[in-house]
């Protein structure tokens, strides 16, 4: 009988998780017209103002952080990867003490004109915004900036 087959009676040291990070999953839909304004089928990529198109949907879900997106990815038109998401993006809150990370995926892309597009939003951690340390906001771009200048 070898020593490898004898079970050990000493407890094994296992790393405990210091903090359990909460994770929230939300869904929202874009109708077909909103989808056409978000995704350019000729280019096979999203339009330059894609963040401004997503922000109202995130606000409706209760995500009020000023999200700075690190990157986004769109699947190529002639890609053989049919199981991957058509669009994905990752970002984080611009607040110094706010640990919120966000991931956005397309769960169900519209195949026909009448179907909506379903997005999945995964938010990691709880927001921590301290007004005393300073305010933060997203910069206005394009038509929203011109409309604000007219006021």
Backbone as ProteinMPNN parsed JSONL, in Angstrom:
{"seq_chain_A": "XXXXXXXXXXXXXXXXXXXXXXXXXXXXXXXXXXXXXXXXXXXXXXXXXXXXXXXXXXXXXXXXXXXXXXXXXXXXXXXXXXXXXXXXXXXXXXXXXXXXXXXXXXXXXXXXXXXXXXXXXXXXXXXXXXXXXXXXXXXXXXXXXXXXXXX", "coords_chain_A": {"N_chain_A": [[0.837, -1.165, 0.0], [0.614, 2.15, -0.924], [1.677, 5.448, 0.099], [0.24, 7.371, -1.207], [-2.381, 6.599, -1.465], [-3.543, 6.783, 0.996], [-5.839, 8.677, 2.77], [-5.584, 12.071, 3.78], [-5.659, 13.337, 7.085], [-5.368, 15.826, 8.012], [-6.624, 19.143, 7.852], [-7.015, 20.892, 4.793], [-5.547, 23.919, 3.75], [-7.519, 26.471, 2.672], [-8.247, 29.174, 0.563], [-10.1, 31.829, 1.708], [-12.77, 33.811, 0.546], [-12.459, 37.218, 0.761], [-14.351, 39.206, 0.407], [-17.621, 39.108, -0.672], [-18.73, 39.881, -3.753], [-21.448, 41.688, -4.919], [-23.628, 40.905, -7.672], [-25.544, 42.016, -10.32], [-28.114, 41.431, -12.667], [-29.604, 42.716, -15.501], [-32.113, 43.375, -18.013], [-32.881, 44.941, -21.113], [-34.78, 46.272, -23.855], [-34.482, 47.227, -27.275], [-36.383, 48.794, -29.743], [-36.99, 48.171, -33.263], [-36.414, 50.47, -34.784], [-34.819, 51.983, -33.034], [-32.719, 50.204, -32.873], [-31.709, 50.288, -35.493], [-30.692, 52.87, -35.479], [-28.648, 52.496, -33.742], [-26.911, 50.415, -34.643], [-24.945, 49.959, -37.492], [-25.598, 48.412, -40.382], [-24.338, 48.308, -42.844], [-21.643, 48.943, -42.396], [-21.122, 47.09, -40.444], [-20.738, 47.585, -37.781], [-21.156, 49.477, -34.726], [-22.612, 52.78, -34.5], [-20.832, 55.934, -34.079], [-21.869, 57.353, -31.897], [-22.782, 55.49, -30.015], [-22.762, 55.139, -27.251], [-24.306, 57.235, -26.228], [-26.754, 56.388, -27.095], [-27.226, 54.179, -25.49], [-27.262, 55.118, -22.839], [-29.829, 56.312, -21.955], [-31.363, 53.958, -21.661], [-29.941, 52.591, -19.675], [-30.296, 54.37, -17.563], [-33.047, 54.101, -17.137], [-33.043, 51.578, -16.039], [-32.043, 52.109, -13.59], [-29.363, 52.546, -13.251], [-27.221, 54.817, -12.421], [-24.631, 55.672, -12.511], [-21.744, 57.377, -13.843], [-20.69, 56.054, -16.533], [-17.695, 54.985, -17.947], [-16.733, 53.595, -20.803], [-14.49, 50.986, -21.484], [-13.91, 49.444, -23.732], [-15.458, 48.252, -26.755], [-16.954, 45.607, -28.653], [-17.739, 44.256, -31.767], [-19.19, 41.624, -33.598], [-17.779, 40.326, -36.56], [-19.091, 40.692, -39.88], [-18.867, 38.543, -41.712], [-18.18, 36.48, -40.018], [-17.508, 33.223, -38.684], [-18.199, 32.55, -36.191], [-20.924, 31.899, -34.674], [-22.1, 31.623, -32.225], [-21.24, 33.625, -30.551], [-21.73, 36.891, -29.091], [-23.311, 39.572, -30.86], [-22.698, 42.178, -30.197], [-20.695, 43.576, -27.646], [-19.732, 45.19, -24.618], [-17.579, 46.715, -22.201], [-17.275, 48.471, -19.159], [-16.611, 50.992, -16.609], [-17.357, 52.784, -13.576], [-16.798, 56.294, -13.384], [-16.305, 57.455, -10.978], [-14.193, 58.031, -8.153], [-14.229, 56.49, -5.779], [-16.102, 54.622, -6.437], [-16.868, 51.322, -7.088], [-18.127, 50.121, -9.283], [-18.546, 47.969, -12.006], [-19.441, 47.315, -15.369], [-21.01, 45.261, -17.795], [-22.146, 44.775, -21.058], [-24.175, 42.951, -23.226], [-25.511, 41.627, -26.273], [-28.31, 39.759, -26.183], [-30.386, 38.759, -27.759], [-30.526, 39.239, -31.027], [-32.128, 41.265, -33.53], [-33.737, 39.552, -36.079], [-35.647, 39.957, -37.966], [-37.725, 42.643, -39.261], [-39.729, 43.432, -37.41], [-39.027, 42.496, -34.887], [-37.757, 43.043, -31.554], [-34.557, 44.065, -30.124], [-32.737, 42.44, -27.667], [-30.959, 43.315, -24.849], [-28.46, 42.383, -22.489], [-27.471, 43.316, -19.31], [-24.89, 43.348, -17.047], [-24.115, 44.164, -13.86], [-21.57, 44.746, -11.613], [-20.925, 44.894, -8.226], [-21.816, 47.421, -5.74], [-22.971, 50.807, -6.039], [-21.054, 53.665, -5.015], [-21.193, 56.705, -4.345], [-19.926, 59.724, -3.406], [-20.918, 62.847, -2.639], [-19.524, 64.897, -1.475], [-16.868, 64.591, -2.179], [-16.802, 65.354, -4.756], [-18.503, 65.986, -7.858], [-19.631, 64.098, -10.683], [-20.023, 63.589, -14.156], [-21.301, 62.713, -17.401], [-19.827, 63.877, -20.403], [-21.517, 66.107, -22.626], [-22.43, 65.486, -25.99], [-22.594, 66.15, -29.488], [-25.862, 66.593, -30.785], [-27.19, 66.933, -28.348], [-25.464, 68.585, -26.937], [-25.54, 70.918, -28.498], [-28.23, 71.593, -28.166], [-28.287, 72.161, -25.438], [-26.692, 74.424, -25.402], [-28.354, 76.283, -26.595], [-30.158, 76.925, -24.616]], "CA_chain_A": [[0.0, 0.0, 0.0], [1.461, 3.332, -1.003], [1.229, 6.597, 0.879], [-0.641, 8.202, -2.019], [-3.77, 6.164, -1.354], [-4.045, 7.043, 2.343], [-6.373, 10.042, 2.837], [-4.992, 12.932, 4.789], [-6.599, 13.746, 8.125], [-5.157, 17.238, 8.289], [-7.429, 19.989, 6.958], [-6.26, 21.613, 3.78], [-5.728, 25.367, 3.813], [-8.246, 26.979, 1.509], [-8.337, 30.628, 0.589], [-11.446, 32.338, 1.875], [-13.027, 35.063, -0.143], [-12.56, 38.307, 1.72], [-15.569, 39.966, 0.204], [-18.493, 38.591, -1.717], [-19.119, 41.026, -4.565], [-22.781, 41.48, -5.503], [-23.728, 40.932, -9.129], [-26.93, 42.245, -10.714], [-28.34, 41.207, -14.086], [-30.779, 43.424, -16.011], [-32.374, 43.26, -19.441], [-33.699, 45.973, -21.728], [-34.985, 46.033, -25.276], [-34.533, 48.322, -28.243], [-37.229, 48.441, -30.873], [-36.219, 48.046, -34.498], [-35.918, 51.789, -35.197], [-33.698, 52.303, -32.154], [-31.631, 49.317, -33.251], [-31.131, 50.801, -36.736], [-29.92, 54.066, -35.137], [-27.532, 52.043, -32.915], [-26.015, 49.512, -35.368], [-24.849, 50.211, -38.926], [-25.476, 47.118, -41.056], [-23.402, 48.402, -43.979], [-20.291, 48.889, -41.839], [-20.971, 45.947, -39.55], [-20.255, 48.12, -36.509], [-22.07, 50.45, -34.136], [-22.314, 54.169, -34.838], [-19.912, 56.581, -33.15], [-22.566, 57.821, -30.695], [-23.483, 54.336, -29.441], [-22.891, 55.287, -25.797], [-25.45, 58.106, -25.986], [-27.975, 55.606, -27.36], [-27.406, 53.226, -24.397], [-27.404, 55.776, -21.541], [-31.221, 56.379, -21.48], [-31.814, 52.624, -21.244], [-29.304, 52.302, -18.392], [-30.948, 55.201, -16.547], [-34.344, 53.473, -16.836], [-32.779, 50.417, -15.186], [-31.598, 52.585, -12.29], [-27.903, 52.641, -13.23], [-26.989, 56.262, -12.529], [-23.196, 55.952, -12.524], [-21.172, 57.922, -15.079], [-19.932, 54.91, -17.019], [-16.669, 55.167, -18.971], [-16.543, 52.292, -21.425], [-13.102, 50.693, -21.841], [-13.895, 49.004, -25.119], [-16.627, 47.533, -27.246], [-16.596, 44.64, -29.678], [-18.829, 43.774, -32.609], [-18.839, 40.446, -34.391], [-17.623, 40.621, -37.978], [-20.24, 40.281, -40.69], [-18.618, 37.221, -42.299], [-17.58, 35.621, -39.006], [-18.083, 31.892, -38.523], [-18.576, 32.401, -34.782], [-22.348, 32.209, -34.59], [-22.545, 31.565, -30.839], [-20.803, 34.789, -29.793], [-22.644, 38.02, -29.119], [-23.091, 40.522, -31.942], [-22.111, 43.385, -29.604], [-20.402, 43.522, -26.215], [-18.984, 46.354, -24.139], [-17.221, 46.702, -20.791], [-16.969, 49.799, -18.664], [-16.536, 51.16, -15.164], [-17.798, 54.097, -13.128], [-15.697, 57.249, -13.335], [-16.111, 57.9, -9.607], [-12.946, 57.553, -7.554], [-14.509, 55.448, -4.792], [-17.182, 53.749, -6.905], [-16.272, 50.109, -7.662], [-19.065, 49.513, -10.219], [-18.143, 47.547, -13.346], [-20.635, 46.987, -16.146], [-20.831, 44.537, -19.046], [-23.372, 44.786, -21.858], [-24.166, 41.98, -24.317], [-26.778, 41.439, -26.976], [-28.782, 38.394, -25.984], [-31.212, 38.342, -28.887], [-30.461, 40.261, -32.055], [-33.313, 41.211, -34.39], [-33.553, 38.882, -37.366], [-36.615, 40.53, -38.891], [-37.986, 44.05, -39.014], [-40.627, 43.675, -36.293], [-38.54, 41.975, -33.611], [-36.863, 43.929, -30.793], [-33.228, 43.59, -29.763], [-32.671, 42.287, -26.212], [-29.63, 43.51, -24.285], [-28.233, 41.9, -21.128], [-26.557, 44.207, -18.6], [-24.384, 42.75, -15.811], [-23.486, 45.181, -13.016], [-20.834, 44.143, -10.515], [-20.71, 45.711, -7.038], [-22.777, 48.477, -5.435], [-22.406, 52.135, -6.275], [-20.589, 54.408, -3.852], [-20.959, 58.065, -4.809], [-19.832, 60.676, -2.316], [-21.054, 64.181, -3.214], [-18.532, 65.799, -0.879], [-15.582, 64.441, -2.867], [-16.908, 65.917, -6.105], [-19.542, 65.453, -8.727], [-19.144, 63.561, -11.943], [-21.07, 63.504, -15.165], [-20.85, 62.383, -18.745], [-19.817, 65.074, -21.248], [-22.53, 66.157, -23.675], [-21.866, 65.442, -27.33], [-23.478, 66.238, -30.64], [-27.108, 67.355, -30.751], [-27.509, 67.277, -26.965], [-24.618, 69.729, -26.581], [-26.077, 72.089, -29.186], [-29.511, 71.938, -27.545], [-27.976, 72.766, -24.14], [-26.163, 75.747, -25.684], [-29.457, 77.165, -26.957], [-30.93, 77.305, -23.423]], "C_chain_A": [[0.892, 1.241, 0.0], [0.868, 4.466, -0.175], [0.258, 7.482, 0.096], [-2.112, 7.815, -1.868], [-4.358, 6.408, 0.029], [-4.569, 8.481, 2.401], [-5.745, 10.814, 3.98], [-6.045, 13.327, 5.814], [-6.415, 15.213, 8.509], [-6.007, 18.076, 7.327], [-6.54, 20.763, 5.992], [-6.562, 23.099, 3.903], [-6.393, 25.822, 2.52], [-8.388, 28.479, 1.659], [-9.806, 31.033, 0.712], [-11.596, 33.624, 1.083], [-13.23, 36.142, 0.902], [-13.9, 39.014, 1.617], [-16.373, 39.319, -0.914], [-19.041, 39.793, -2.478], [-20.503, 40.764, -5.161], [-22.769, 41.663, -7.018], [-25.199, 41.027, -9.497], [-27.041, 42.082, -12.228], [-29.655, 41.877, -14.476], [-30.919, 43.129, -17.496], [-33.15, 44.486, -19.901], [-33.785, 45.681, -23.216], [-34.907, 47.339, -26.048], [-35.48, 47.892, -29.345], [-36.402, 48.517, -32.153], [-35.657, 49.391, -34.957], [-34.742, 52.233, -34.333], [-32.473, 51.459, -32.521], [-30.937, 49.815, -34.511], [-30.293, 52.059, -36.485], [-28.68, 53.704, -34.322], [-26.483, 51.293, -33.729], [-26.086, 49.791, -36.863], [-24.604, 48.884, -39.639], [-24.482, 47.161, -42.218], [-21.956, 48.293, -43.516], [-20.059, 47.619, -41.031], [-20.456, 46.355, -38.191], [-21.306, 49.09, -35.972], [-21.661, 51.847, -34.589], [-21.428, 54.789, -33.761], [-20.578, 57.021, -31.852], [-23.335, 56.692, -30.001], [-23.673, 54.466, -27.94], [-24.102, 56.148, -25.461], [-26.774, 57.392, -26.242], [-28.27, 54.626, -26.207], [-27.739, 53.895, -23.065], [-28.861, 55.902, -21.098], [-31.772, 55.031, -21.013], [-31.216, 52.251, -19.893], [-29.936, 53.123, -17.272], [-32.311, 54.643, -16.163], [-34.183, 52.246, -15.947], [-32.322, 50.827, -13.793], [-30.088, 52.659, -12.152], [-27.553, 54.103, -13.484], [-25.512, 56.628, -12.499], [-22.802, 56.579, -13.866], [-20.212, 56.865, -15.62], [-18.951, 55.353, -18.111], [-16.386, 53.791, -19.554], [-15.093, 52.13, -21.856], [-12.998, 50.298, -23.302], [-15.25, 48.434, -25.481], [-16.172, 46.637, -28.394], [-17.847, 44.274, -30.458], [-18.323, 42.6, -33.428], [-18.755, 40.842, -35.863], [-18.794, 40.052, -38.767], [-20.054, 38.872, -41.234], [-17.973, 36.251, -41.307], [-18.283, 34.265, -38.944], [-18.525, 31.643, -37.087], [-20.03, 32.821, -34.609], [-22.853, 32.202, -33.149], [-22.118, 32.78, -30.022], [-21.788, 35.928, -29.99], [-22.288, 38.962, -30.269], [-22.393, 41.776, -31.433], [-21.845, 43.124, -28.135], [-19.571, 44.736, -25.853], [-18.709, 46.185, -22.659], [-16.863, 48.116, -20.375], [-16.922, 49.818, -17.151], [-17.018, 52.568, -14.828], [-16.594, 55.02, -13.01], [-15.436, 57.764, -11.927], [-14.882, 57.271, -8.986], [-13.201, 56.378, -6.615], [-15.57, 54.454, -5.252], [-16.594, 52.523, -7.605], [-17.124, 49.439, -8.748], [-18.388, 49.21, -11.553], [-19.397, 47.099, -14.073], [-20.223, 46.263, -17.425], [-22.164, 44.512, -19.761], [-23.186, 43.816, -23.016], [-25.507, 42.046, -25.035], [-27.155, 39.982, -26.805], [-29.563, 37.887, -27.179], [-31.198, 39.464, -29.914], [-31.661, 40.145, -32.989], [-32.992, 40.574, -35.737], [-34.511, 39.431, -38.415], [-36.968, 41.932, -38.43], [-38.827, 44.309, -37.774], [-40.096, 43.278, -34.928], [-37.656, 42.982, -32.892], [-35.509, 43.265, -30.552], [-33.141, 43.568, -28.247], [-31.216, 42.385, -25.761], [-29.596, 42.952, -22.866], [-27.164, 42.784, -20.498], [-26.173, 43.531, -17.29], [-23.621, 43.832, -15.049], [-22.847, 44.478, -11.835], [-20.569, 45.2, -9.451], [-21.767, 46.807, -6.907], [-22.132, 49.833, -5.631], [-22.075, 52.822, -4.964], [-20.209, 55.804, -4.331], [-21.005, 59.001, -3.619], [-19.849, 62.075, -2.915], [-20.03, 65.164, -2.662], [-17.193, 65.734, -1.598], [-15.625, 64.965, -4.289], [-18.002, 65.255, -6.905], [-18.901, 64.928, -10.0], [-20.307, 63.493, -12.905], [-20.447, 63.077, -16.483], [-20.822, 63.655, -19.562], [-20.904, 64.985, -22.322], [-21.848, 66.195, -25.03], [-22.967, 65.675, -28.35], [-24.688, 67.13, -30.428], [-27.488, 67.764, -29.329], [-26.691, 68.476, -26.497], [-25.123, 71.003, -27.239], [-27.394, 72.531, -28.569], [-29.281, 72.606, -26.183], [-27.433, 74.182, -24.326], [-27.237, 76.753, -26.051], [-30.254, 77.631, -25.753], [-30.394, 78.519, -22.745]], "O_chain_A": [[1.804, 1.365, 0.817], [-0.304, 4.431, 0.2], [-0.473, 8.268, 0.697], [-2.993, 8.635, -2.124], [-5.565, 6.253, 0.215], [-3.821, 9.414, 2.111], [-5.419, 10.249, 5.023], [-7.187, 13.618, 5.459], [-7.224, 15.77, 9.251], [-6.101, 17.764, 6.14], [-5.455, 21.222, 6.349], [-7.707, 23.488, 4.134], [-5.888, 25.584, 1.424], [-8.621, 28.988, 2.755], [-10.643, 30.622, -0.091], [-10.662, 34.417, 0.97], [-14.055, 36.009, 1.805], [-14.503, 39.375, 2.628], [-15.838, 39.024, -1.983], [-19.739, 40.628, -1.903], [-20.715, 39.75, -5.826], [-22.008, 42.461, -7.564], [-26.011, 40.22, -9.044], [-26.176, 42.536, -12.977], [-30.691, 41.636, -13.857], [-29.973, 42.692, -18.15], [-33.983, 45.011, -19.162], [-32.97, 44.941, -23.767], [-35.225, 48.409, -25.53], [-35.401, 46.765, -29.832], [-35.23, 48.893, -32.113], [-34.538, 49.448, -35.466], [-33.774, 52.796, -34.845], [-31.34, 51.939, -32.482], [-29.709, 49.774, -34.597], [-29.306, 52.298, -37.181], [-27.756, 54.51, -34.217], [-25.287, 51.506, -33.533], [-27.175, 49.85, -37.434], [-23.528, 48.299, -39.515], [-23.854, 46.15, -42.534], [-21.14, 47.633, -44.159], [-18.933, 47.129, -40.944], [-19.805, 45.562, -37.511], [-22.232, 49.472, -36.687], [-20.524, 52.075, -35.003], [-21.29, 54.241, -32.667], [-19.925, 57.06, -30.81], [-24.418, 56.919, -29.461], [-24.654, 53.952, -27.402], [-24.844, 55.843, -24.527], [-27.799, 57.755, -25.665], [-29.429, 54.281, -25.972], [-28.43, 53.299, -22.239], [-29.137, 55.619, -19.932], [-32.561, 54.976, -20.07], [-31.898, 51.662, -19.054], [-30.097, 52.63, -16.156], [-32.697, 54.701, -14.995], [-35.089, 51.91, -15.185], [-32.224, 49.982, -12.904], [-29.58, 52.82, -11.042], [-27.585, 54.568, -14.623], [-25.184, 57.814, -12.465], [-23.445, 56.341, -14.888], [-19.054, 56.799, -15.206], [-19.337, 56.014, -19.075], [-15.856, 52.919, -18.865], [-14.527, 53.007, -22.508], [-12.111, 50.758, -24.021], [-16.082, 48.17, -24.613], [-15.141, 46.881, -29.021], [-18.896, 44.012, -29.869], [-17.182, 42.585, -33.889], [-19.582, 41.614, -36.348], [-19.406, 39.06, -38.371], [-20.997, 38.081, -41.218], [-17.295, 35.308, -41.714], [-19.497, 34.173, -39.129], [-19.161, 30.628, -36.802], [-20.312, 34.004, -34.416], [-23.933, 32.726, -32.879], [-22.591, 32.952, -28.899], [-22.578, 35.929, -30.934], [-21.117, 39.129, -30.609], [-21.588, 42.374, -32.147], [-22.67, 42.521, -27.45], [-18.805, 45.249, -26.668], [-19.505, 45.584, -21.939], [-16.236, 48.864, -21.125], [-17.159, 48.806, -16.492], [-17.078, 53.437, -15.698], [-15.512, 54.602, -12.597], [-14.437, 58.447, -11.703], [-14.563, 56.114, -9.258], [-12.474, 55.385, -6.648], [-15.9, 53.528, -4.512], [-15.896, 52.665, -8.609], [-16.86, 48.289, -9.099], [-17.745, 50.073, -12.15], [-20.315, 46.56, -13.456], [-19.222, 46.605, -18.054], [-23.199, 44.256, -19.145], [-22.166, 43.849, -23.705], [-26.51, 42.472, -24.463], [-26.425, 39.083, -27.223], [-29.427, 36.728, -27.573], [-31.792, 40.52, -29.694], [-32.16, 39.043, -33.217], [-32.083, 41.012, -36.443], [-34.225, 39.379, -39.611], [-36.566, 42.363, -37.349], [-38.643, 45.344, -37.133], [-40.656, 43.682, -33.909], [-36.888, 43.701, -33.532], [-35.345, 42.062, -30.752], [-33.439, 44.572, -27.6], [-30.356, 41.638, -26.227], [-30.581, 43.038, -22.132], [-26.091, 42.981, -21.067], [-27.05, 43.177, -16.501], [-22.612, 44.351, -15.528], [-23.501, 43.705, -11.135], [-20.048, 46.274, -9.749], [-22.513, 47.082, -7.846], [-20.931, 50.007, -5.427], [-22.722, 52.596, -3.942], [-19.056, 56.06, -4.679], [-22.007, 59.063, -2.906], [-18.915, 62.461, -3.618], [-19.706, 66.156, -3.315], [-16.458, 66.721, -1.624], [-14.595, 65.017, -4.962], [-18.374, 64.108, -6.657], [-17.77, 65.277, -10.339], [-21.457, 63.352, -12.489], [-19.228, 63.082, -16.648], [-21.737, 64.466, -19.426], [-21.171, 63.91, -22.858], [-20.82, 66.849, -25.203], [-24.14, 65.417, -28.081], [-24.572, 68.263, -29.961], [-28.053, 68.84, -29.131], [-27.192, 69.3, -25.731], [-25.136, 72.06, -26.609], [-27.649, 73.731, -28.459], [-30.014, 73.526, -25.82], [-27.689, 75.052, -23.494], [-27.057, 77.953, -25.842], [-30.963, 78.634, -25.842], [-30.941, 78.953, -21.731]]}, "name": "protein", "num_of_chains": 1, "seq": "XXXXXXXXXXXXXXXXXXXXXXXXXXXXXXXXXXXXXXXXXXXXXXXXXXXXXXXXXXXXXXXXXXXXXXXXXXXXXXXXXXXXXXXXXXXXXXXXXXXXXXXXXXXXXXXXXXXXXXXXXXXXXXXXXXXXXXXXXXXXXXXXXXXXXXX"}
